[in-house]
Every structure is written in structure tokens, then in C-alpha cells.
Amino acid sequence: MEINKMPEVLNDFRIYDENSDTLYGVAKLELPDFKSITATIKGVGVGGEIEAPVLGQFESLETKLTHNINDKWNLTMVGGRAVALEARAANQYWDSANNNYVMEKVRVVIRGRTKQMSGGSWEPASTTDAENTIETTYIKYEVNDKTLLEVDKYAYKFVVNGTDIMQPIRDALGI
């Protein structure tokens, strides 16, 4: 039994095409920030203003991929091209009670469209640090095969730890 499981590092990760076993070379993956769309609430019964999050509504979700070099894959990720990626990682923990390492598997599914490409910079004996930015319309985080977070903007879905927060809204809208 894991008693004192302390999170340490992301041990390693890989990125694949979601629909095949094609492995892509990526130096860095920057996952989106989840910033709720808010509405300013003021009036009777409110002492000032409140920035109230609009349930299930998020600002643009951007995923960024950084590449060591330019290659066929990143150079063709331009102009709104559809993207479906799967990132798999190993989170490393230290279990001090059992005096050993524990690894948790993490899976993140990312779907969207290419929004921007930076060609990077060239310098001898160096990486180019080319970047692709994906407008992420679907993202799902799984840890040890359990879905902890899922956002599907087109399906009007927002799941947190197994609960679909948007279900009552879909019901109210007849969706």
C-alpha cells in the first residue's frame, strides 16, 4: 500500500498520432491553460463586483509543440489542418513508506486545428525550437486509465472526475 507517495517529476513522455502508432518527435509539449469565460456581476445584494465564471465555458485553449528541428510533420501543420494527438507520460513518485518508486501512467488526448507555426531559428550545432500552436477544441486527461478532465467544446461537454458538469445545461437546452 502506498502511504507517503510524493510527486517528483514527469519521467518521460511520447506523442503519437491518435489514430495510429506513429510516434512524433517533440522536444516540449505545452498544454492549455483552462481559463473560464467570466461575466461581471454587480447590483443589489452584491458588495461591489464579482467576476463569475460561466460554467463550462472556456477561453481559447492553446496547445504548443516545440520541435528540435523542422521536419515534414511540423512544417505541414499549418493553415487550419486538423490535428489528433495522444500524449503518453510516466509521472514519477517516491513512496517513502515502501522505499521505492511508483510510476503512474498519464494519457492526454488533444484534438483541434493548427493555428500558428513558428519556423524557429537556425544556428550551427543547435536546435531550431520550431513551434506549432493548436487551437484545442477537445482535450482529455487520464491518469491510470481514469478520466479526470475532459472538455469537448463542440459537443458541449465538460467532465471533471467522472461528472459531466454540462449535462444539466444540455438538458435545459434540449441538446
Backbone as JSON, one array per atom type, in Angstrom:
{
  "sequence": "MEINKMPEVLNDFRIYDENSDTLYGVAKLELPDFKSITATIKGVGVGGEIEAPVLGQFESLETKLTHNINDKWNLTMVGGRAVALEARAANQYWDSANNNYVMEKVRVVIRGRTKQMSGGSWEPASTTDAENTIETTYIKYEVNDKTLLEVDKYAYKFVVNGTDIMQPIRDALGI",
  "N": [[0.83, -1.17, 0.0], [0.57, 2.19, -0.89], [1.74, 4.77, 1.01], [3.15, 7.2, 1.7], [3.29, 8.7, -0.81], [5.01, 10.72, -2.79], [4.86, 13.25, -5.21], [7.22, 13.61, -7.84], [8.62, 13.96, -10.53], [7.91, 14.45, -14.06], [8.66, 11.73, -15.68], [9.13, 10.85, -18.36], [7.91, 11.34, -21.75], [5.84, 10.67, -24.63], [4.64, 11.41, -27.92], [1.98, 10.65, -30.01], [0.26, 10.02, -33.13], [-3.17, 10.14, -32.8], [-4.75, 8.25, -34.05], [-3.15, 6.19, -34.93], [-0.06, 4.29, -34.66], [1.99, 6.02, -35.02], [4.83, 7.67, -34.05], [5.76, 10.84, -32.93], [8.38, 13.22, -33.08], [8.98, 15.34, -30.55], [10.15, 18.06, -28.68], [9.16, 19.51, -26.56], [6.07, 19.82, -24.87], [3.43, 21.95, -24.43], [0.73, 22.26, -22.55], [-2.76, 23.36, -22.6], [-3.94, 26.29, -20.81], [-6.62, 26.47, -18.58], [-8.88, 28.72, -18.64], [-11.67, 30.15, -17.41], [-14.46, 31.63, -19.09], [-15.75, 34.7, -18.05], [-18.33, 36.64, -16.41], [-19.12, 39.91, -15.46], [-20.59, 40.56, -12.44], [-22.79, 42.68, -10.81], [-24.67, 44.76, -8.6], [-27.78, 44.98, -6.74], [-27.48, 43.52, -3.56], [-24.92, 42.62, -3.92], [-21.75, 43.27, -2.86], [-20.06, 45.26, -4.44], [-18.21, 44.18, -7.25], [-18.23, 41.03, -8.96], [-16.36, 38.63, -10.64], [-17.81, 36.29, -12.25], [-17.43, 32.94, -13.06], [-18.49, 31.45, -16.11], [-20.19, 28.6, -16.3], [-18.59, 25.81, -17.61], [-17.68, 27.13, -19.87], [-14.93, 28.13, -21.71], [-12.05, 30.18, -22.37], [-9.98, 30.52, -25.32], [-8.27, 27.51, -25.89], [-5.03, 26.68, -26.03], [-2.6, 24.55, -27.35], [0.82, 23.93, -27.41], [3.52, 22.82, -29.36], [6.92, 22.13, -29.3], [9.69, 21.74, -31.36], [12.76, 20.02, -31.98], [14.01, 20.15, -34.47], [13.07, 21.29, -37.77], [10.81, 19.37, -39.6], [9.09, 17.12, -41.86], [6.61, 16.69, -40.62], [6.06, 18.83, -38.69], [6.34, 21.03, -40.37], [4.21, 20.83, -42.07], [2.04, 21.31, -40.54], [0.1, 23.55, -40.71], [-2.13, 26.31, -41.49], [-4.76, 25.7, -40.5], [-5.04, 22.95, -40.43], [-6.4, 19.82, -39.44], [-5.8, 18.23, -36.32], [-4.99, 15.42, -34.38], [-3.89, 14.19, -31.55], [-2.09, 12.09, -29.25], [-0.76, 12.11, -26.14], [1.46, 10.39, -24.12], [2.58, 9.69, -20.88], [4.85, 9.21, -18.09], [4.41, 9.67, -14.79], [6.47, 10.25, -12.08], [6.75, 9.12, -8.79], [7.79, 9.11, -5.34], [7.65, 6.67, -2.98], [7.94, 6.85, 0.22], [7.35, 5.31, 2.44], [7.48, 2.67, 1.56], [9.91, 2.73, 0.44], [10.52, 2.99, -2.34], [10.15, 3.59, -5.94], [7.23, 4.8, -7.63], [5.3, 4.63, -10.51], [2.97, 6.43, -12.4], [0.69, 6.15, -15.05], [-0.03, 8.48, -17.56], [-2.3, 9.88, -19.8], [-3.02, 12.01, -22.43], [-5.34, 13.3, -24.6], [-5.54, 15.19, -27.5], [-7.29, 17.26, -29.61], [-7.85, 19.29, -32.45], [-7.22, 22.25, -34.37], [-4.57, 23.43, -36.45], [-3.04, 26.48, -35.66], [-0.96, 28.25, -35.67], [2.41, 28.5, -36.86], [5.76, 28.54, -36.03], [8.8, 28.93, -37.49], [11.18, 28.73, -36.14], [14.66, 29.15, -35.24], [17.81, 29.14, -36.89], [20.96, 27.85, -36.11], [24.29, 26.84, -36.1], [24.95, 23.52, -34.94], [22.83, 23.35, -33.13], [19.46, 23.34, -31.74], [16.38, 24.06, -33.52], [14.09, 24.92, -32.32], [11.48, 25.15, -33.32], [7.97, 25.88, -33.48], [4.59, 24.75, -33.12], [1.25, 25.79, -32.86], [-1.78, 24.75, -31.57], [-5.2, 25.18, -31.86], [-7.12, 24.08, -29.48], [-9.84, 22.06, -29.34], [-10.81, 19.85, -28.19], [-9.97, 18.03, -25.34], [-8.6, 15.55, -23.24], [-7.75, 14.3, -20.11], [-6.27, 11.53, -18.68], [-5.49, 9.5, -15.9], [-3.86, 6.69, -14.92], [-5.76, 5.18, -16.42], [-8.17, 6.38, -15.74], [-10.53, 8.85, -16.39], [-9.99, 12.13, -15.66], [-10.34, 14.76, -16.41], [-12.15, 16.27, -19.0], [-12.79, 18.07, -21.86], [-14.92, 19.02, -24.37], [-15.51, 21.14, -26.71], [-17.2, 21.36, -28.97], [-19.1, 19.38, -28.56], [-20.27, 20.27, -26.32], [-19.4, 19.54, -23.74], [-18.13, 18.95, -20.51], [-16.27, 17.39, -18.34], [-15.44, 16.49, -15.07], [-13.58, 14.54, -13.06], [-15.29, 12.32, -13.57], [-17.85, 13.43, -13.51], [-20.18, 14.99, -15.53], [-20.31, 18.19, -15.98], [-21.69, 19.82, -17.71], [-24.04, 18.51, -18.39], [-26.64, 19.19, -17.11], [-27.01, 21.66, -18.35], [-27.08, 21.04, -21.08], [-29.39, 19.49, -20.98], [-31.28, 21.45, -20.26], [-31.23, 22.97, -22.56], [-32.19, 21.26, -24.41], [-30.51, 19.59, -25.79]],
  "CA": [[0.0, 0.0, 0.0], [1.33, 3.44, -0.98], [1.36, 5.62, 2.13], [3.76, 8.52, 1.55], [3.61, 8.83, -2.24], [5.33, 12.12, -3.08], [5.11, 13.52, -6.62], [8.58, 14.1, -8.1], [8.89, 14.5, -11.87], [7.43, 13.79, -15.26], [9.84, 10.95, -16.03], [9.31, 10.96, -19.81], [6.65, 11.33, -22.49], [5.85, 10.43, -26.08], [3.46, 11.93, -28.62], [1.59, 9.8, -31.13], [-0.97, 10.3, -33.85], [-4.2, 9.46, -32.02], [-5.38, 7.19, -34.82], [-2.18, 5.19, -35.38], [1.06, 4.16, -33.74], [3.04, 6.91, -35.48], [5.47, 8.43, -32.98], [6.26, 12.12, -33.39], [9.48, 13.79, -32.31], [8.65, 16.64, -29.95], [11.05, 18.38, -27.57], [8.4, 20.05, -25.44], [4.62, 19.93, -25.04], [2.84, 22.92, -23.51], [-0.71, 22.02, -22.53], [-3.54, 24.59, -22.44], [-4.43, 26.85, -19.55], [-8.09, 26.45, -18.56], [-9.35, 29.99, -18.09], [-13.12, 30.27, -17.64], [-15.06, 32.9, -19.51], [-16.41, 35.25, -16.88], [-19.24, 37.77, -16.57], [-19.07, 40.79, -14.31], [-21.86, 40.63, -11.73], [-22.89, 43.78, -9.85], [-26.05, 45.17, -8.39], [-28.34, 44.84, -5.4], [-27.09, 42.3, -2.87], [-23.52, 42.31, -4.19], [-20.88, 44.34, -2.38], [-19.06, 45.55, -5.46], [-18.28, 43.37, -8.47], [-17.73, 39.65, -8.93], [-16.12, 38.01, -11.94], [-18.42, 34.97, -12.11], [-17.14, 32.01, -14.16], [-19.63, 30.89, -16.82], [-19.97, 27.17, -16.16], [-18.27, 25.03, -18.8], [-17.24, 27.97, -20.98], [-13.51, 28.43, -21.58], [-11.39, 30.96, -23.4], [-9.22, 29.7, -26.25], [-7.35, 26.52, -25.32], [-3.91, 26.54, -26.95], [-1.56, 23.56, -27.11], [2.02, 24.27, -28.17], [4.53, 21.78, -29.55], [8.23, 22.65, -29.67], [10.44, 20.7, -32.08], [14.2, 20.24, -32.05], [14.33, 20.55, -35.84], [11.95, 21.3, -38.7], [10.7, 18.17, -40.41], [7.87, 17.07, -42.67], [5.4, 16.76, -39.8], [5.75, 20.16, -38.16], [6.25, 22.02, -41.45], [2.9, 20.72, -42.74], [0.99, 21.63, -39.55], [-0.22, 24.96, -40.93], [-3.34, 26.64, -42.22], [-6.01, 25.13, -40.0], [-5.06, 21.5, -40.58], [-6.91, 19.07, -38.29], [-4.77, 17.53, -35.55], [-5.48, 14.49, -33.35], [-2.69, 13.68, -30.92], [-2.18, 11.4, -27.97], [0.48, 12.19, -25.38], [1.54, 9.4, -23.04], [3.67, 10.06, -19.98], [5.03, 8.49, -16.82], [4.65, 10.53, -13.63], [7.29, 9.55, -11.1], [6.53, 9.41, -7.38], [8.61, 8.36, -4.4], [6.88, 6.13, -1.86], [8.95, 6.75, 1.28], [6.98, 4.23, 3.37], [7.94, 1.41, 0.99], [11.27, 2.97, -0.04], [10.66, 2.69, -3.76], [9.49, 4.46, -6.9], [5.92, 4.45, -8.17], [5.02, 5.33, -11.76], [1.58, 6.5, -12.84], [0.6, 6.46, -16.47], [-0.85, 9.64, -17.89], [-2.64, 9.95, -21.23], [-3.74, 13.23, -22.78], [-5.79, 13.32, -25.99], [-5.67, 16.58, -27.95], [-7.81, 17.41, -30.97], [-8.09, 20.68, -32.8], [-6.71, 22.69, -35.68], [-3.35, 24.22, -36.38], [-3.34, 27.9, -35.58], [0.25, 29.03, -35.92], [3.67, 27.78, -36.94], [6.98, 29.33, -35.96], [9.87, 28.13, -38.1], [12.33, 28.64, -35.25], [15.86, 29.85, -35.7], [18.89, 28.24, -37.26], [22.29, 28.15, -35.62], [25.03, 25.59, -36.19], [25.04, 22.62, -33.79], [21.81, 23.79, -32.18], [18.08, 23.03, -32.12], [15.69, 25.2, -34.13], [12.98, 25.31, -31.43], [10.3, 25.47, -34.11], [6.76, 25.66, -32.7], [3.25, 24.71, -33.69], [0.2, 26.08, -31.89], [-3.04, 24.08, -31.93], [-6.43, 25.62, -31.2], [-7.58, 22.81, -28.93], [-11.29, 22.03, -29.15], [-11.09, 18.66, -27.38], [-8.83, 17.57, -24.56], [-8.97, 14.62, -22.19], [-6.66, 13.86, -19.25], [-6.49, 10.27, -17.96], [-4.41, 9.04, -15.04], [-4.1, 5.26, -14.65], [-6.96, 4.8, -17.16], [-9.37, 7.05, -15.22], [-10.69, 10.2, -16.92], [-10.09, 13.14, -14.61], [-10.78, 16.02, -17.01], [-12.45, 16.18, -20.43], [-13.51, 19.22, -22.41], [-15.23, 18.91, -25.79], [-16.23, 22.38, -26.96], [-18.27, 21.19, -29.96], [-20.14, 18.5, -28.01], [-20.82, 20.91, -25.13], [-19.12, 18.57, -22.68], [-17.1, 19.32, -19.54], [-16.29, 16.32, -17.34], [-14.43, 16.58, -14.03], [-13.59, 13.36, -12.18], [-16.44, 11.47, -13.86], [-19.12, 14.16, -13.51], [-20.35, 15.89, -16.67], [-20.82, 19.47, -15.46], [-22.54, 20.44, -18.72], [-25.26, 17.74, -18.63], [-27.85, 19.96, -16.83], [-27.16, 22.74, -19.33], [-27.56, 20.38, -22.31], [-30.79, 19.12, -20.73], [-32.1, 22.68, -20.3], [-31.25, 23.44, -23.95], [-32.77, 20.22, -25.27], [-29.42, 19.01, -26.62]],
  "C": [[0.88, 1.25, 0.0], [0.85, 4.39, 0.11], [1.87, 7.04, 1.93], [4.22, 8.73, 0.11], [3.77, 10.31, -2.57], [5.57, 12.31, -4.57], [6.5, 14.11, -6.82], [8.72, 14.75, -9.46], [8.04, 13.79, -12.93], [8.64, 13.04, -15.8], [10.14, 11.05, -17.52], [7.94, 10.98, -20.47], [6.89, 11.06, -23.96], [4.58, 11.04, -26.65], [3.23, 11.09, -29.86], [0.43, 10.45, -31.89], [-2.05, 9.51, -33.13], [-4.76, 8.23, -32.73], [-4.42, 6.14, -35.35], [-1.07, 5.08, -34.34], [2.24, 5.02, -34.17], [3.54, 7.75, -34.31], [6.04, 9.71, -33.57], [7.37, 12.61, -32.48], [9.13, 15.19, -31.83], [9.6, 16.86, -28.78], [10.28, 18.82, -26.34], [6.93, 20.14, -25.82], [4.12, 20.91, -23.99], [1.32, 22.79, -23.61], [-1.47, 23.31, -22.23], [-3.77, 25.0, -20.99], [-5.96, 26.86, -19.65], [-8.57, 27.71, -17.84], [-10.83, 30.14, -18.44], [-13.47, 31.63, -18.21], [-15.83, 33.4, -18.3], [-17.37, 36.38, -17.28], [-19.15, 38.6, -15.29], [-20.46, 40.93, -13.72], [-21.8, 41.8, -10.75], [-24.35, 44.15, -9.7], [-26.47, 44.96, -6.95], [-27.92, 43.5, -4.81], [-25.65, 41.87, -3.1], [-22.67, 43.51, -3.75], [-19.76, 44.62, -3.34], [-19.29, 44.71, -6.7], [-17.71, 41.98, -8.21], [-17.52, 39.22, -10.37], [-16.59, 36.57, -11.83], [-18.05, 34.09, -13.31], [-18.44, 31.5, -14.78], [-19.36, 29.39, -16.95], [-19.74, 26.48, -17.51], [-17.79, 25.83, -20.0], [-15.79, 28.4, -20.75], [-13.03, 29.35, -22.69], [-10.63, 29.99, -24.3], [-8.27, 28.78, -25.51], [-6.25, 26.28, -26.35], [-2.93, 25.48, -26.46], [-0.38, 23.94, -27.99], [2.99, 23.1, -28.18], [5.83, 22.46, -29.96], [9.04, 21.5, -30.23], [11.93, 21.04, -32.07], [14.63, 20.73, -33.43], [13.04, 20.62, -36.65], [11.98, 19.99, -39.49], [9.35, 18.18, -41.12], [6.62, 17.26, -41.82], [5.11, 18.18, -39.35], [5.63, 21.21, -39.26], [4.92, 21.94, -42.21], [1.74, 20.97, -41.78], [0.69, 23.13, -39.61], [-1.61, 25.1, -41.53], [-4.62, 25.98, -41.77], [-6.14, 23.63, -40.15], [-5.55, 20.83, -39.3], [-5.78, 18.27, -37.65], [-5.47, 16.65, -34.53], [-4.26, 13.79, -32.77], [-3.0, 12.95, -29.63], [-0.8, 11.49, -27.32], [0.41, 11.17, -24.26], [2.77, 9.71, -22.2], [3.72, 9.14, -18.78], [5.34, 9.53, -15.74], [5.37, 9.71, -12.58], [6.99, 10.07, -9.69], [7.54, 8.63, -6.55], [7.72, 7.96, -3.23], [7.87, 5.89, -0.72], [8.61, 5.65, 2.28], [7.49, 2.89, 2.89], [9.34, 1.52, 0.38], [11.47, 2.56, -1.49], [9.9, 3.69, -4.63], [8.13, 3.89, -7.3], [5.74, 5.27, -9.45], [3.52, 5.29, -12.02], [1.56, 6.84, -14.31], [-0.42, 7.58, -16.69], [-1.07, 9.62, -19.4], [-3.43, 11.23, -21.44], [-4.06, 13.16, -24.27], [-6.08, 14.77, -26.36], [-6.18, 16.56, -29.38], [-8.07, 18.89, -31.22], [-7.58, 20.97, -34.19], [-5.47, 23.55, -35.49], [-3.7, 25.7, -36.5], [-2.14, 28.75, -35.97], [1.44, 28.1, -36.03], [4.8, 28.8, -36.88], [8.1, 28.46, -36.48], [11.09, 27.98, -37.23], [13.51, 29.43, -35.79], [16.97, 28.83, -35.93], [20.21, 28.77, -36.72], [23.05, 26.83, -35.65], [25.07, 24.83, -34.86], [24.03, 22.99, -32.7], [20.43, 23.32, -32.64], [17.43, 24.27, -32.71], [14.61, 25.76, -33.21], [11.78, 25.83, -32.21], [9.06, 25.13, -33.29], [5.52, 25.58, -33.58], [2.26, 24.98, -32.57], [-1.1, 25.49, -32.42], [-4.17, 24.74, -31.15], [-7.14, 24.34, -30.77], [-9.07, 22.89, -28.65], [-11.74, 20.81, -28.34], [-9.82, 18.29, -26.64], [-9.34, 16.64, -23.45], [-7.7, 14.19, -21.45], [-7.1, 12.56, -18.57], [-5.26, 9.98, -17.11], [-4.77, 7.62, -14.61], [-5.45, 4.81, -15.19], [-8.26, 5.42, -16.63], [-9.4, 8.48, -15.76], [-10.91, 11.17, -15.77], [-10.62, 14.46, -15.14], [-11.0, 15.8, -18.49], [-13.26, 17.4, -20.83], [-13.68, 18.98, -23.9], [-16.11, 20.1, -26.13], [-17.38, 22.19, -27.94], [-19.4, 20.3, -29.46], [-20.75, 19.07, -26.73], [-20.65, 20.01, -23.91], [-17.96, 19.07, -21.83], [-17.2, 18.35, -18.38], [-15.14, 16.52, -16.37], [-14.61, 15.38, -13.1], [-14.87, 12.52, -12.33], [-17.79, 12.16, -13.89], [-19.16, 15.13, -14.69], [-21.08, 17.15, -16.19], [-21.83, 20.1, -16.42], [-23.86, 19.7, -18.95], [-26.52, 18.53, -18.29], [-28.1, 21.1, -17.82], [-27.65, 22.16, -20.65], [-29.03, 20.0, -22.16], [-31.69, 20.33, -20.86], [-32.25, 23.21, -21.73], [-31.87, 22.44, -24.91], [-31.75, 19.59, -26.2], [-29.2, 17.57, -26.23]]
}
